[in-house]
Amino acid sequence: MKNLTLANARFRLGSKLDLLAAGNTPGPSSGSPLVWTPSANDNPSLQEVNYYLNAGFDWLYSELAQADPLRYGVVWYFQITPQSLNPSNSTALGLPLPPDFAEALRVDYMIGAGNNGAPSPGNPNPIWMPVKRTSLQEEASYQWNVFTTAAGPSYRYIIENQSIRILPSSQVAGQFRMHYLPARKDLVADSETFDGVLGWEEAVILWAAIQIKAKLDQDASQFIMLLAQYNEKINAMKADRDSADPAGTIDLDAGAFPVFGFPRSMG
């Protein structure tokens, strides 16, 4: 099932634990008289159940994002002007990352002019050149001079806390973009949803059931066994989410055009 609502997840959890009770409010299935009734049958509160479910969604989101980051990734465009032209330019000290930033997937520099990378009359097909990550140990190598290739300047980036710096800070200029993985937002309203992709949300239900069983000092072995089976399936899926082409190594430093690398080895 895709796009599981919080209310439906709670209903499925209660059904699995046999903690649903008869009530006047229908459940997610039309005509169902069973609802999650706090304080009945040793039920945890709705807030506590929502906490367990959201913690489980965090875990599953991390697993699925590792397998297919582009499914959840978003793009952030940002502009930088050179510090040499604007001495008060604060981006030399770091540009604040988006509030929901969790992990960088890739950073690119746009060759030519454009509007946030979108086609424009002057640049109908923007060309994006990869910006490689560097470290504090290597910062001095890129702090003062930009390495220029036939394809364009070869910048480097560093992520520090909640900021990104593009090196060399005295010369960097232009339009950039970052593909990044956003942090997952907790489901609060019953109607809010989570994309379980191929039915993986069942693992969240099992994870939450284990936590509640543990709190009630009850045996959770059957749920632990089922969750282990889901873990095996998720790990197998993570190993090769895209089987369309065999894995290969791209040499981005080959020749005069590092942006146009060719497969060097197949594995």
N, C-alpha and C positions, 0 to 999 in steps of 0.2 A: 504494500500500500504506500502511496506517496501522499505527502502533505497531511500527516496525521495531526489532528487537533489535540490541544491539551486535554480537553474534556473527554475525547475518545480514548486517549492514552490512559487517563485515570480510570475510565470505565473498564478498559481491558485489563488493567492492573488489578482492580477490585474483583473482576470476574475470575482472574487466575488465582487469586488468594482466597476466593470464596468469602469476601468481606463486603459484598453488596447486600443491601437490605431493601425490602419493599418500601416504596414511598409514593408520593403524589406527583413528583417531578419525573418526567420520562427521561430515560437514558439516551445515549447517542442514536440507538436504533429506534425507529419510530414504533411507538406502542409498547416499549419495554417499561415495566414498572420498577425495575431495579435501579437503584441509585447508590452512590457513595454517601453513606450517612455518618458524619463525624460522631465519635463517642459511642457508636453502636458496634457491638461485636468486637470490641477492642480496636476499632478503627483509629489510625492516626488522623490528625486533623488534615483538612484540605491543604493548608499551607505546608505542612510537613511532607505530604505526598507530592505536592508540586515541587518541593525542594529536591526530593529523591529523583523525580522524573527529569528535572532540569540538569541535575548532576549527571544522570545517565545520558542525556542528550549531548552534553559537553563531551563526554567520552566518545560517543559514537561519531559526533561531528569531527573530532580530531582524527579518528580512524579513517573516515570517508574522505576527509580533506587530504590526507596523506596519499590516498589511492588515486584521487582525481581532483587536484587542487583547482583546476579550471572550472569545475562545476560550481564552486562556491566563490572563486576569485572575482574581484572587481578591479576596475582601472581608475587610477587617480592621475590627473594631468596637473603639472605645475611648471611655472616659468621662473627662470633665474637670469638675473642681469649681472654682468661681471663687476666685482668689487673695484677693479681699476677704474671703471667709469662712474661708479657710485660708491665712494668710500664708506658711506653710512649703511651700505647694503647689509641687512641683518642675516640674509641667507648664507653668508659666508660662515656664520657660526652655527648654522643648522636651520633647516626649514621644518616646522612642526608637521609631524605625520598626521594622517586622518585619525579622528578620535577612536574609530573602531579598528585601527590597524592591529594585526596580530603577527603576521609573518610576510616578508617580502618574497615574491615569486620571481620577478625579474624587473629590471629598470632599463629604460631605453631613452636615447636622445634622438630628436627628430632633425633630420638633415633638411634644410630649407625652411621656408616660412609656412605658417598654417594657423588654424584656429583650434587649439586643443586636439591637434592631430586629425581633425576632420578635413575632408577634401574641400578645397577652396579654388577659386578661379586661378590663383597664382600657383597653387600646389595641389593639383587634383589627386595625386597619389603620394601622400607623405611616405618618406622612407625612414624607418626606425633602425637605429644602430644600437646594439646592446652596450650597456654600461656595466662593466664588471665590478664586483665588490672588491674592496681592499680592506686592510686591517690597520690598526693603529701602529703596528710595527713597520708597515710599509708606507705609512702616510707621507713621510719625507720624500719618498721617490716621486710622488705625484703632486706635492704641495706647490711647486713653483713653475713647473713647465708642463704643458699639455703635449701629449704624444699625438702627432697628426699623421694620418694615413691617407691614401688616395680616396678612401670612402668617407673621411671626415675625422674630426677630433676624437681621440680615444680617452674619454673621461673615466673616473673611478668614483665609487660611492662608499660611504660609511654610514651605518645606522648606529646612533648613540642615544640610548634611552628612547625618547619619543620624537627624535629629530633625525633628519637625513642630511648629510653634507655631500656635495659633489665637488670633487677635486679636479684641477687646482682651483681653489676658491678665488684667486686673483684674476682668473681668465675665463672661468666657466660662464657660459651664456646660452640661452635658448630655451626651447620647449622640451620638456621631459614627460615621461609617463612611468607609472609604476603599476604593475600587476601585483596585487597583494591579497592575502587571505584575511578577511575581516573576522573579528571576534564574534562568536555566536551570541545573540541576545536571548536572555531568558524568556520563556513563554510565561506570560502573566495572565492574559485573558483566555478564557476557555476556548475562544474561537481562533486563537493564534496557532500556527501550524509549524511542523518540522518536516523537511523532505527526507523520508526514509529510503529514498532511491529504489531499491529492489526488495523492499520488505524488511530491511535491516532494523527498523524501529522495534521489532519484536525483541531484539537484544536489550533495548532500553527497558522494556517492560520486565524482562527477566532480571536485569540488574537491580531495578527498584524493588522487585519482589524479594530479592536476597537481602537487601538492606532492612526491609520491614520485618521479614522473618527473623533476622538477627536481633532486632530490637525487641520482638515479642518472645525471644528465647525459644524459637521453634525451628524445626529441622528444615533446612533450605537445600539439602543435597540434590533434590531433583532439579531445582532451578539452576544450581551451580553446574550440574552436568549438561543441561540444555544450553546454558550460556557458553560453556567451553566449546560446544559444537559450533555455535555461531562465531566464536572467536576464530576457530579454524577456517571457517568459510570466509570471514572477513580478511584474514591474513592471506589466504590464497588469492582473493580478489585484489588485494593491495599489491601483490607481487607482479601482476600484469593486468592493469585496468584496461589498457589499450593493446589489443593483440593484432591490430591491422597491419603493422609493420614490425619487423624484428628490431630489437634494440641495437643501437650503434653509438659510436663515439664521434662527435663532431669537433674538428680542430678549428677553433675560432681564431687561432693565431696564424693560420696558414696563408702565405702569400701576401700580396699588397692589400687585399680586401678581407680583413678579418671577419667582417659581417657575413661574407659569403663563404663559409667553410664547407668542406666536403667530407663525407664519411671516411674516416681513417681506418676503422676496424669494425667488424660486425661481431656481436656476441650474443 
